[in-house]
């Protein structure tokens, strides 16, 4: 309900004539789609951000994805702290639910960590990008600062919005621009539980939790796999990496791997990618980043936990375990629920859009996965989908940001719990 209210508020503000660069006000569906994409830190657009929206409208969009990425309940709680109200128990409980990992006694330190990391990373990245745009690309200080701030906030919140019509394609050979953006994306995509644990371990060695181990190792593996896949598939593609020198190929292959999993910036033309790259992109977008952060997808831990379960079952082991820790049946069921619900939602969304348009399956599937995983990459068909397709993407973005478990739990709240157990039976599986 809170996320819905924020989207509605953003829609109303974006419909004001002052928010649009041209004459008149933005249509309701355009404003709703943009507000949802911003609050859900997705980055899909139906109108070119720097052309269609005024300076006021772009500031509103920036504020929306800052609040959406930071977490609405986290933002509200910290706002209360700033005005002197402090952390009430109800605030910490709501924040704990939203971040879905921390113990209650950690809420105060976690919220301060979120605020600190956000300010430091966004501020540092904004400064670096501003300096690079001014000294390296000739922007005056005002324009350099604006573009630097916008992309710093967008990158850290994994929003994918850009004040450049071609996203970051104009910086394909600029290491000093793309590398800082990549680092900010990777840092935020780990999730705040991992950052919280890293901070707690700074004073001395200590065992990491299973969540942090899986997230860090899984993220590293996915980044390497994505990087190698992009290089192999696009190495000779004249529309992407083919004409680039070796160094730029490495830079853009790495950037594509990083941004594919969660953010949505693109330095390569997505519509020109090989089919093999698109297939890898489907998978990486679907998996997403770390839990309880700004990333989307089913999350790294969910994917690797199911992989561990499958591996343990194939070996005939009684329990699914890794790093000397057993995974409980409740966690296995939750991971399976997330994957199946996510797959079903993407499948239904794709089917509806296909029935309402004449667009190819490959492009529509890419769009629905990108929307649900709150990635924001597009092959360029978003504005061609029509009202039905755009509404489907709005719903997918909302569910992808709020979470499949949250939605399913909300729908099942009135059903109650069964006070008995049925006799067990074993159907044949496989």
C-alpha positions as CSV (number, residue, x, y, z in Angstrom):
1,X,0.0,0.0,0.0
2,X,2.8,2.4,0.8
3,X,4.6,1.7,-2.5
4,X,1.3,2.1,-4.3
5,X,0.7,5.5,-2.6
6,X,4.2,6.7,-3.6
7,X,3.5,5.7,-7.2
8,X,0.2,7.6,-7.2
9,X,1.8,10.7,-5.7
10,X,4.6,10.6,-8.3
11,X,2.0,10.2,-11.1
12,X,0.1,13.2,-10.0
13,X,3.2,15.4,-9.8
14,X,4.5,14.2,-13.2
15,X,1.1,15.1,-14.7
16,X,1.6,18.8,-13.8
17,X,2.3,21.0,-16.8
18,X,5.5,22.1,-15.2
19,X,6.9,18.6,-15.3
20,X,6.7,18.3,-19.1
21,X,9.2,20.0,-21.4
22,X,6.5,20.6,-24.1
23,X,3.1,22.2,-24.1
24,X,0.4,20.7,-21.9
25,X,0.6,18.0,-19.3
26,X,1.8,14.4,-19.6
27,X,-1.0,11.8,-20.3
28,X,-2.0,9.7,-17.3
29,X,-0.5,6.4,-18.6
30,X,2.8,8.0,-19.4
31,X,3.1,9.6,-16.0
32,X,2.0,6.4,-14.3
33,X,4.5,4.3,-16.2
34,X,7.3,6.7,-15.5
35,X,6.4,7.0,-11.8
36,X,6.2,3.2,-11.4
37,X,9.5,2.7,-13.2
38,X,11.2,5.3,-10.9
39,X,9.7,4.1,-7.6
40,X,10.5,0.5,-8.6
41,X,14.0,1.5,-9.7
42,X,13.6,-0.1,-13.1
43,X,14.5,2.5,-15.7
44,X,12.1,1.4,-18.5
45,X,10.7,4.5,-20.2
46,X,8.0,5.3,-22.8
47,X,9.3,8.8,-23.4
48,X,12.9,10.0,-23.8
49,X,13.7,11.4,-20.3
50,X,15.9,14.4,-21.2
51,X,13.6,15.4,-24.1
52,X,10.1,14.8,-22.8
53,X,10.5,15.9,-19.2
54,X,11.4,19.4,-18.0
55,X,14.2,20.1,-15.5
56,X,11.5,19.9,-12.8
57,X,10.2,16.6,-14.1
58,X,13.7,15.1,-14.2
59,X,14.3,16.2,-10.6
60,X,11.0,14.6,-9.6
61,X,12.1,11.4,-11.3
62,X,15.4,11.5,-9.5
63,X,13.7,11.9,-6.2
64,X,11.3,9.1,-6.9
65,X,14.0,6.5,-7.7
66,X,16.1,7.8,-4.7
67,X,13.2,7.1,-2.4
68,X,12.2,3.9,-4.1
69,X,15.8,2.5,-4.0
70,X,16.4,3.7,-0.5
71,X,13.3,2.0,0.7
72,X,10.1,3.9,1.5
73,X,9.9,2.7,5.1
74,X,13.6,3.2,5.7
75,X,13.3,6.8,4.3
76,X,10.3,7.5,6.5
77,X,12.0,6.2,9.6
78,X,15.2,8.1,9.0
79,X,13.2,11.3,8.3
80,X,11.6,10.8,11.7
81,X,15.1,10.6,13.2
82,X,16.2,13.8,11.5
83,X,13.2,15.7,12.9
84,X,14.0,14.5,16.4
85,X,11.4,11.8,16.8
86,X,14.0,9.0,17.1
87,X,13.6,5.3,16.3
88,X,10.3,3.9,17.6
89,X,9.8,0.2,17.9
90,X,7.1,0.3,15.2
91,X,9.5,2.0,12.9
92,X,12.2,-0.6,13.4
93,X,9.7,-3.4,13.0
94,X,8.5,-2.0,9.6
95,X,12.0,-1.4,8.4
96,X,12.9,-5.0,9.5
97,X,10.0,-6.3,7.4
98,X,10.9,-4.2,4.4
99,X,14.6,-5.2,4.5
100,X,13.6,-8.8,5.3
101,X,16.8,-9.9,7.0
102,X,18.0,-7.9,10.0
103,X,17.4,-8.7,13.6
104,X,15.4,-6.1,15.5
105,X,18.4,-4.9,17.6
106,X,20.3,-4.2,14.3
107,X,17.7,-1.8,12.9
108,X,19.2,1.4,14.3
109,X,22.7,0.6,13.1
110,X,21.5,-0.7,9.8
111,X,19.4,2.4,9.0
112,X,22.4,4.6,9.8
113,X,24.6,2.4,7.6
114,X,22.1,2.7,4.7
115,X,22.1,6.5,5.1
116,X,25.9,6.6,5.4
117,X,26.6,4.4,2.4
118,X,24.1,6.2,0.3
119,X,25.5,9.6,1.0
120,X,29.2,8.5,0.7
121,X,28.8,6.5,-2.5
122,X,26.4,8.8,-4.3
123,X,28.4,11.9,-3.3
124,X,31.8,10.4,-4.3
125,X,30.4,9.1,-7.6
126,X,28.7,12.4,-8.4
127,X,32.0,14.2,-7.8
128,X,34.0,11.9,-10.0
129,X,31.5,12.0,-12.8
130,X,31.2,15.8,-12.6
131,X,34.9,16.2,-12.9
132,X,35.1,13.7,-15.7
133,X,32.3,15.4,-17.7
134,X,33.8,18.8,-17.2
135,X,37.5,18.1,-17.9
136,X,37.1,15.1,-20.2
137,X,34.1,16.0,-22.2
138,X,33.9,19.8,-22.1
139,X,30.6,20.2,-20.2
140,X,30.3,23.5,-18.2
141,X,30.2,23.1,-14.5
142,X,26.4,23.4,-14.1
143,X,25.6,20.7,-16.8
144,X,28.5,18.5,-15.6
145,X,27.2,18.6,-12.0
146,X,23.6,17.9,-13.0
147,X,24.5,14.9,-15.2
148,X,26.9,13.7,-12.6
149,X,24.4,13.8,-9.7
150,X,21.6,12.2,-11.7
151,X,23.7,9.3,-12.9
152,X,25.3,8.8,-9.5
153,X,21.9,8.5,-7.8
154,X,20.6,6.4,-10.6
155,X,23.6,4.0,-10.6
156,X,23.6,3.5,-6.8
157,X,19.9,2.8,-6.7
158,X,20.1,0.5,-9.7
159,X,17.5,2.7,-11.4
160,X,18.9,2.9,-14.9
161,X,17.4,6.3,-15.8
162,X,19.7,8.6,-17.8
163,X,19.8,12.2,-18.9
164,X,21.3,11.1,-22.2
165,X,19.0,9.8,-24.9
166,X,21.3,7.0,-25.7
167,X,22.0,6.1,-22.1
168,X,25.8,5.7,-21.7
169,X,26.6,4.7,-25.3
170,X,28.5,8.0,-25.7
171,X,31.0,6.8,-23.1
172,X,31.9,3.4,-24.6
173,X,35.6,4.2,-24.6
174,X,35.7,6.2,-21.3
175,X,37.2,4.1,-18.5
176,X,37.1,7.0,-16.1
177,X,33.3,7.3,-16.5
178,X,32.2,3.6,-16.8
179,X,34.4,2.1,-14.1
180,X,33.2,4.3,-11.2
181,X,29.6,3.6,-12.3
182,X,30.3,-0.1,-12.3
183,X,31.8,-0.1,-8.9
184,X,28.8,1.8,-7.4
185,X,26.4,-0.7,-9.1
186,X,28.3,-3.8,-7.8
187,X,28.5,-2.3,-4.3
188,X,24.8,-1.5,-4.1
189,X,23.7,-4.8,-5.7
190,X,25.3,-6.8,-2.9
191,X,22.5,-5.7,-0.6
192,X,22.7,-3.9,2.8
193,X,22.9,-7.1,4.9
194,X,26.2,-8.0,3.3
195,X,27.5,-4.4,3.7
196,X,26.3,-4.4,7.3
197,X,28.3,-7.6,7.9
198,X,31.4,-6.3,6.2
199,X,31.3,-3.2,8.4
200,X,30.9,-5.4,11.5
201,X,34.0,-7.4,10.5
202,X,36.3,-4.5,10.0
203,X,37.7,-4.6,13.5
204,X,38.7,-8.2,13.3
205,X,38.2,-11.6,11.6
206,X,35.0,-13.4,12.1
207,X,32.9,-16.0,10.4
208,X,30.6,-14.7,7.7
209,X,27.0,-15.7,7.6
210,X,25.9,-18.1,4.9
211,X,23.9,-15.4,3.3
212,X,26.9,-13.2,2.8
213,X,29.1,-16.0,1.5
214,X,26.6,-17.1,-1.1
215,X,25.9,-13.5,-2.1
216,X,29.5,-12.5,-2.5
217,X,30.7,-15.7,-4.2
218,X,27.6,-15.9,-6.4
219,X,27.9,-12.3,-7.5
220,X,31.5,-12.8,-8.5
221,X,30.7,-16.0,-10.4
222,X,27.8,-14.3,-12.3
223,X,29.9,-11.3,-13.2
224,X,32.7,-13.5,-14.6
225,X,30.2,-15.7,-16.5
226,X,28.4,-12.7,-17.9
227,X,31.7,-11.0,-18.9
228,X,33.0,-14.0,-20.7
229,X,29.7,-14.7,-22.4
230,X,29.4,-11.1,-23.8
231,X,33.0,-11.2,-25.1
232,X,32.6,-14.6,-26.8
233,X,29.2,-13.7,-28.4
234,X,29.9,-10.1,-29.4
235,X,33.7,-10.2,-30.1
236,X,33.2,-10.0,-33.9
237,X,29.8,-8.3,-34.0
238,X,30.4,-5.0,-35.9
239,X,27.4,-3.4,-34.3
240,X,28.7,-3.9,-30.7
241,X,32.3,-4.9,-29.8
242,X,33.6,-5.9,-33.3
243,X,35.1,-2.5,-34.2
244,X,36.5,-1.7,-30.8
245,X,40.2,-2.1,-29.7
246,X,41.0,-4.8,-27.1
247,X,40.8,-2.5,-24.1
248,X,37.4,-1.1,-25.0
249,X,36.1,-4.6,-25.7
250,X,37.1,-5.6,-22.1
251,X,35.6,-2.5,-20.7
252,X,32.3,-2.8,-22.4
253,X,32.1,-6.6,-21.9
254,X,32.5,-6.0,-18.1
255,X,30.1,-3.1,-18.1
256,X,27.4,-5.1,-19.9
257,X,27.8,-8.0,-17.4
258,X,27.5,-5.6,-14.4
259,X,24.5,-3.6,-15.7
260,X,22.6,-6.6,-17.1
261,X,22.0,-8.1,-13.7
262,X,20.2,-5.1,-12.1
263,X,20.8,-1.6,-13.3
264,X,19.7,-1.1,-16.9
265,X,22.3,1.4,-18.2
266,X,23.7,0.4,-21.6
267,X,26.9,1.3,-23.3
268,X,26.1,-1.1,-26.2
269,X,23.1,-1.1,-28.5
270,X,20.8,-3.7,-26.9
271,X,18.9,-4.1,-30.2
272,X,22.1,-5.1,-32.0
273,X,23.2,-7.9,-29.5
274,X,23.5,-11.4,-30.8
275,X,20.9,-14.0,-29.8
276,X,23.4,-15.8,-27.6
277,X,24.0,-12.6,-25.7
278,X,20.3,-12.0,-25.3
279,X,19.8,-15.5,-23.9
280,X,22.5,-14.9,-21.3
281,X,21.0,-11.5,-20.6
282,X,17.6,-13.2,-19.9
283,X,19.2,-15.4,-17.3
284,X,21.3,-12.7,-15.6
285,X,18.3,-10.3,-15.4
286,X,16.1,-13.0,-14.0
287,X,18.6,-13.8,-11.2
288,X,19.3,-10.2,-10.3
289,X,21.4,-9.0,-7.4
290,X,21.6,-9.4,-3.6
291,X,18.7,-9.4,-1.2
292,X,17.5,-6.4,0.8
293,X,19.2,-3.9,-1.4
294,X,18.3,-2.0,-4.5
295,X,18.7,-4.8,-7.0
296,X,15.9,-6.8,-8.6
297,X,15.4,-10.3,-9.9
298,X,14.8,-13.4,-7.9
299,X,18.1,-12.6,-6.1
300,X,21.4,-14.3,-6.1
301,X,20.8,-16.3,-2.8
302,X,17.5,-17.7,-4.2
303,X,19.2,-19.0,-7.4
304,X,22.2,-20.5,-5.7
305,X,20.2,-22.0,-2.8
306,X,18.1,-23.9,-5.3
307,X,21.3,-25.0,-7.1
308,X,22.6,-26.4,-3.8
309,X,19.3,-28.2,-3.2
310,X,19.4,-29.8,-6.7
311,X,23.1,-30.8,-6.2
312,X,22.4,-32.3,-2.8
313,X,19.4,-34.2,-4.1
314,X,21.4,-35.5,-7.1
315,X,24.1,-36.8,-4.7
316,X,21.4,-38.5,-2.6
317,X,22.3,-36.5,0.6
318,X,19.7,-36.2,3.3
319,X,20.1,-32.4,3.8
320,X,21.0,-29.6,1.5
321,X,24.2,-28.1,2.9
322,X,27.1,-25.8,2.0
323,X,30.0,-24.3,3.9
324,X,29.2,-26.6,6.9
325,X,25.6,-25.2,7.2
326,X,22.3,-27.0,6.6
327,X,19.5,-25.3,4.7
328,X,16.2,-25.7,6.3
329,X,13.1,-27.0,4.5
330,X,11.2,-23.6,5.0
331,X,14.0,-21.7,3.2
332,X,14.0,-24.3,0.3
333,X,10.2,-23.9,-0.1
334,X,10.4,-20.1,0.0
335,X,13.1,-20.1,-2.7
336,X,11.1,-22.5,-4.9
337,X,8.0,-20.4,-4.4
338,X,9.9,-17.2,-5.5
339,X,11.2,-18.9,-8.7
340,X,7.9,-20.5,-9.7
341,X,5.9,-17.4,-9.0
342,X,8.4,-15.2,-10.9
343,X,8.4,-17.6,-13.9
344,X,4.7,-17.7,-13.9
345,X,4.3,-13.9,-13.8
346,X,6.8,-13.4,-16.6
347,X,5.1,-16.1,-18.7
348,X,1.6,-14.7,-18.2
349,X,2.9,-11.1,-18.9
350,X,4.6,-12.2,-22.1
351,X,1.5,-14.1,-23.3
352,X,-0.7,-11.1,-22.7
353,X,1.6,-8.7,-24.5
354,X,2.1,-11.1,-27.4
355,X,-1.7,-11.4,-27.8
356,X,-2.1,-7.6,-27.9
357,X,0.8,-6.8,-30.2
358,X,2.5,-8.1,-33.3
359,X,6.0,-7.9,-31.8
360,X,8.4,-10.9,-31.8
361,X,8.6,-13.2,-28.9
362,X,12.3,-12.5,-28.3
363,X,11.8,-8.8,-27.8
364,X,8.6,-9.2,-25.7
365,X,10.2,-11.8,-23.4
366,X,13.2,-9.5,-23.0
367,X,10.9,-6.6,-22.0
368,X,8.9,-8.6,-19.5
369,X,11.9,-10.1,-17.7
370,X,13.5,-6.6,-17.6
371,X,10.4,-5.1,-16.1
372,X,9.8,-7.9,-13.5
373,X,13.5,-8.0,-12.5
374,X,13.5,-4.1,-12.3
375,X,16.5,-4.0,-14.7
376,X,15.3,-1.5,-17.2
377,X,17.2,-2.7,-20.3
378,X,15.1,-2.6,-23.5
379,X,15.5,-3.6,-27.1
380,X,13.6,-0.4,-27.9
381,X,10.0,-1.6,-28.0
382,X,8.6,-0.1,-24.8
383,X,6.9,2.8,-26.4
384,X,5.4,0.5,-29.1
385,X,3.6,-1.8,-26.6
386,X,0.3,0.2,-26.4
387,X,-1.8,0.7,-23.3
388,X,-2.3,-3.0,-22.6
389,X,1.4,-3.8,-22.8
390,X,2.4,-0.9,-20.7
391,X,-0.1,-1.8,-18.0
392,X,1.3,-5.3,-17.9
393,X,4.8,-3.9,-17.5
394,X,3.6,-1.6,-14.7
395,X,2.2,-4.5,-12.8
396,X,5.4,-6.6,-13.3
397,X,7.6,-3.7,-12.2
398,X,5.5,-3.2,-9.0
399,X,5.5,-6.9,-8.1
400,X,9.2,-7.2,-8.9
401,X,10.0,-4.4,-6.6
402,X,7.7,-5.3,-3.7
403,X,8.4,-9.0,-4.0
404,X,6.5,-12.1,-5.0
405,X,6.5,-13.4,-1.4
406,X,5.0,-10.1,-0.2
407,X,2.3,-10.2,-2.8
408,X,1.4,-13.8,-2.3
409,X,1.4,-13.4,1.5
410,X,-0.9,-10.4,1.2
411,X,-3.3,-12.4,-1.0
412,X,-3.3,-15.3,1.4
413,X,-3.6,-13.4,4.7
414,X,-7.4,-14.0,4.9
415,X,-7.2,-17.7,4.4
416,X,-6.1,-18.7,7.8
417,X,-4.0,-21.7,8.8
418,X,-5.1,-25.3,8.6
419,X,-5.6,-26.8,12.0
420,X,-4.9,-30.4,10.8
421,X,-2.5,-32.4,8.6
422,X,-3.5,-34.7,5.9
423,X,-2.0,-38.3,5.5
424,X,1.3,-38.3,3.7
425,X,1.6,-39.9,0.2
426,X,4.5,-39.9,-2.2
427,X,3.7,-39.2,-5.9
428,X,6.3,-40.2,-8.5
429,X,8.6,-37.3,-9.3
430,X,10.5,-37.2,-12.6
